[in-house]
Amino acid sequence: MIEQRSVLELIKEPIIEIPQGKLPVRMIACGIPYGVNSVIHNLHVVRFAEVAAWSPPLPSPVKGEIIRILTRYINISR
C-alpha cells in the first residue's frame, strides 16, 4: 500500500547519508503511472539514472497520478 503523504512532506523529508563534499538535488517526475514510468525508462536508456534509483511510486495530489523522486549529488565547489 502506498503511504499517503503530501508533496510538501516528501520534499521536506531528510536525505540520509549525504556523501562528503556533495549536495543533494532532487528531481521529481509526476503524471499518470504509464507516462512517469516511460520517462524513467527512457532516462535509463540514455544512462541518466538507473530505474531502481527512483523512489517507488508515491501518490500525487492529482487523482490518478503518481510522483517518483530521484536524488542525485553534485560536488561542492566554488
C-alpha positions in Angstrom: 0.0 0.0 0.0 1.3 3.5 -0.8 1.6 5.8 2.2 -0.4 9.0 1.8 1.9 12.0 2.2 1.7 15.5 0.8 4.2 16.7 -1.8 5.5 19.2 0.8 6.1 16.3 3.3 8.0 14.4 0.6 10.2 17.4 -0.3 10.9 18.1 3.4 11.9 14.5 4.1 15.5 14.5 5.2 18.1 12.9 2.9 20.2 10.4 4.9 23.8 9.6 4.3 24.8 12.6 2.1 28.3 11.9 0.7 31.1 14.1 2.0 31.6 17.2 -0.2 28.3 16.7 -2.0 25.0 18.5 -2.1 21.7 16.6 -2.9 19.5 17.6 -5.7 16.0 16.1 -6.0 14.3 15.6 -9.3 10.6 14.8 -9.4 8.6 13.1 -12.2 4.8 13.3 -11.8 1.9 12.3 -14.0 0.0 9.2 -15.0 1.8 6.0 -14.0 2.4 4.8 -17.6 3.9 8.2 -18.5 6.1 8.6 -15.5 7.5 5.1 -15.8 8.1 5.5 -19.5 10.1 8.7 -18.9 12.1 7.0 -16.2 12.9 4.0 -18.5 13.9 6.4 -21.3 16.2 8.3 -18.9 17.8 4.9 -18.1 18.3 4.1 -21.8 20.3 7.4 -22.2 22.3 6.5 -19.0 20.9 9.3 -16.9 19.8 7.1 -13.9 19.1 3.5 -13.1 15.4 2.8 -12.8 15.9 1.4 -9.3 17.4 4.8 -8.2 14.0 6.4 -8.4 11.6 6.2 -5.4 8.7 3.8 -5.6 5.5 5.4 -6.9 4.1 7.8 -4.4 0.5 9.2 -4.5 0.1 12.6 -6.2 -2.4 15.2 -5.0 -3.8 14.9 -8.6 -6.2 11.9 -8.8 -4.8 9.1 -11.0 -1.3 10.4 -11.0 1.9 9.4 -9.2 5.2 11.0 -8.1 8.6 9.4 -8.3 11.7 11.1 -6.9 15.4 10.8 -7.8 18.1 12.2 -5.7 21.4 13.0 -7.3 24.5 14.5 -5.7 26.7 17.4 -7.1 30.2 18.3 -5.9 30.5 21.3 -3.6 32.9 23.7 -5.4 33.2 27.4 -5.5 
